[in-house]
Amino acid sequence: MNDLSILQTIILSIIQAITEFLPISSSAHLLLPSKVLGWPDQGILFDITVHFATLMAVLIYFKDEFLKINFYLSRTFLYLSLSTLPIVLLVLFVDGIGDYRWSLSSIAYANLFFALLLLFSEKISSNKLTNANMNIKHAIVIGVFQTFSLISGASRSGTAITGSLILGYKKEEAAKYSLMLSIPTILGALLFSFKDINTLTEDINILTTFIAFLTTFTVSYFSISIFIKLVKQLGYMPFILYRLILGSILLWLI
């Protein structure tokens, strides 16, 4: 992270904070500055810092659920665990699945394809179920959809929401479940980042690390609230249009 200027650190932190929870792919957006603008790689320390910040933000936002002991004995916790299981198994047992280096063209096509898939799911959804209707089968199906987020440009939240909508969940309920599902997923990303800590060669810059954490945490917390309000009022069409435009621009730049 020492190679990043303070301005670059702030911009990348804002990108991470906004795109982590919106159905527009955080990994793709974090790749774009290096691929399009030639910015230096953020490094593992940046990844750990911003993932920890987003984790803290979503935990505090859902503090009424996640800070109660009885939540971890609830059906909701069981369903979130089951939804997380497919991507964990895939990463653990398929060698190198998370190491693929995506090109601009693959990111562009992924944005276009998964935007259209989200549009399709919104159109066919019965929009009747709430998260109180969740069952084991639905939790696993949503988890399987989430595995497509390993494709850069697919979006973790976008794939989970797509699965929920196809099953017939209400738009805001799909958004909330996706947000709650981000907690074990982000925690997993943190653990996988820490396993590479022995190869960490960069010095820790206290100032830039603090700026990255504070920026990501603050923007993440407010972006969660704004996201849920937008979905209630407008649905997913703004995000679908954005991804279609982004994918088209990327193809034009290649």
N, C-alpha and C positions, 0 to 999 in steps of 0.2 A: 504494500500500500504506500510505501515511501515514494514510489515513482509517480503517484497521483498528486496533482496540485490540490489545494483546499477547495477550489471551485469545482474541479472534477469530482472530488470526493462527495461534495454536497449534491451535485447533479446526479451522480450514480446512486447515492443514498435515496434521493427522492424517487428516482426511477424504480428502485427495488421496493420502496414503501408503497407506491401506488400500484405497481403491476403484480405484486405478490398475491393480492387478494382479488383483483379484477380479472375477468376472463380474457386477458390479452397477452399472457405469457411473459413472466418476469425474466426467464432465462434468455429468451430471444432479445428482449430490450436491453439487457445488460451486455449482450454480445455486440449489439449494433455500434456503440461508440468506438470499440476497438476495430471493428471491421470496416466501418464507414469513415470514421474520423481519425483512425490511427492512434487512438488513445492507448496507453499501456494497459496490460492485463491487471485487473484489480488485485489478484493474488488471494491466497487462502485466508489470510487474516481479515481482509475485507469481507469475504463470504461469511466467515464465522461471526463477525461483528454485526452485519446487517441481518443475518438470520436470527441471531439472538435478540436483536431489537424488535424484529417483527413478531417473534415468539412472545416476548414480553407484552407487546401491544395487544395481541389477540387474546392472551390470557387475562389481561386486565379488563378488556372489553367484555369478555364472558366470565368475569369473576364470580358472578352469582351461581354459575354452574361449576366451573372448574376449581374453585377454591372451597368447595364443600366436600367433605369426606364421603358422604353417601352418594355423591355423583359417580364415584368410581365403583359403586356396586349397582349402578342403574343399567337399564337396557340401552340407554343412549350411549354410554361408555362402551358397552359390548358391541354395538353397531359401528361406532367409530373405529374400534379396534379391527373389526372384520373388514371394514372398508379400506383400512390401511394395509391389511395383510397381503393383498395381491402385489402391490408395488414393492413391498419389502421382500417378498419371495423372489420376485423377478430380479431385483438388484443383487440379492444374495447368491442366487443360483445360476444366473446367466452372466458368464464372464465378460467383463468389458462393456456391459450394456450402457453404463453411464459415462463412458470415456470417449464416445464418438464425438468428433469435432464437426459441427454442423456448418454448412456453407450458407451464404446469403440466399442462394436460390432455394435450398431445402427449407430454410426458415420462411421464405416468402410463400412457397407452396403450402407449407403446414398452416400458416395463418389463413390462407384462402380456404383450404379444405375444412379446417375445424371451425372457421367462421360459418361456413355454409351448413356444416353439421349442427352447430348450435342453432342456426336459423330453422333448420328442419325440425329439430327437437322442440323448439318453442311453438312451431306451428301445429305439430301433432299432439302436443301435451294436452291431457284432459284438464290439467291445472286444478285438480280437486284435492289431492292428498296433502296432508300436513306431516311434519316430522314425527308426530305422535303415531302415524300409521306405518312408520318404518318397521321392517321385519328383517330377518336374517338374509333372505333371498335378495331383497332390495339393497341391503348394505353391501353384499358381495358384488352385485351387478355394478353399483356405483364405483366400488373399488377397482373393478376390472376396467371400467371406463377411465379411471384416474391413471392407470398404467400408461396410457397413451401420452401422458404429460412428459414421459421420458424423451419424446420427440421435441426438440427445441422448436418453439413456435406453436405448440399444441395448447399450452396453458393448463396448469394443474387444476385451477378453479374452473376453467372452461370445460374441461373434460368431465369433471365431477358433476357440474351443473347440467351438462348435456345428458348424462346418465339419469340424473334425477328427473329432468323434464320428460324424457322418454317414458319413464315409469309413471308419470302423471302427477308429479308433485307441483305445488304452487310455486310461482317464480321466486317469491321472497323466501319460501321455505327451502328451496334448492340453494339459494344464495347463503342462507344461514348455515345449512348443513355443510356446504363447501368451506365456509369460514371456520367452522369448528373442526372440520377434517384437516384444515391446514396445520393445526397444532401438532398432532403426531407426525405429520409429514415434514414440517420444519424441524422438529426435534430430531427426526431421522437424518435430515440433511446436515444438521449440526454434528451428529455423532460420526457421520461419514467424513466430514471435514476434519474432525479432531484426529481421525486415524492417520491423517497425513501430516500431523503436526511435527513429527520427527524430521520431516524434510523441509521444514520452515527455515528459510535462510534470511528472510527480511527482518530488519530491526523494527521493534514496535515504536511507532510514533504516537505518543500519548494524545497529543492534540488532535491529529487527524482521526485517530480511533474514536475519541470521544465525540468529535463532530459527526462522524459516520453513524455512531450509535444514536445520538440525540436526534439527529435529522430523521433517520429511519423510523425511530420509535414514535416521534411526534406526528409525522406525516402518515404513518401506518394507522395509528389510532383514529385519526379523523377520516382517513380514506375508507375505513370499514363502515363507519356510520353513514357517510355520503353514498357509498355503494348500495347499501340496503335501501336507502331512501330513493335512489335513482331507479332501482329495480322495481320497487313498488309503483312508482309513477310512470316509468317509461318502458319497463321490461328490459330485454337484452339487446334491442335493436341498435342503440348507440354504440355498443361494444362490437357488434357484428359489423356495422358500417365502418368503424374505425379499423378493424382488422382487414376488411376487404380493401380499404384504401391503402393501408400499410403494406399489405402483400403486393398490391399492384405497383406501388412506388418502388419497392425493393426489386421487383422484376425489371422495372424500367431502368434502375440504376446499374444493373448487372451488365 
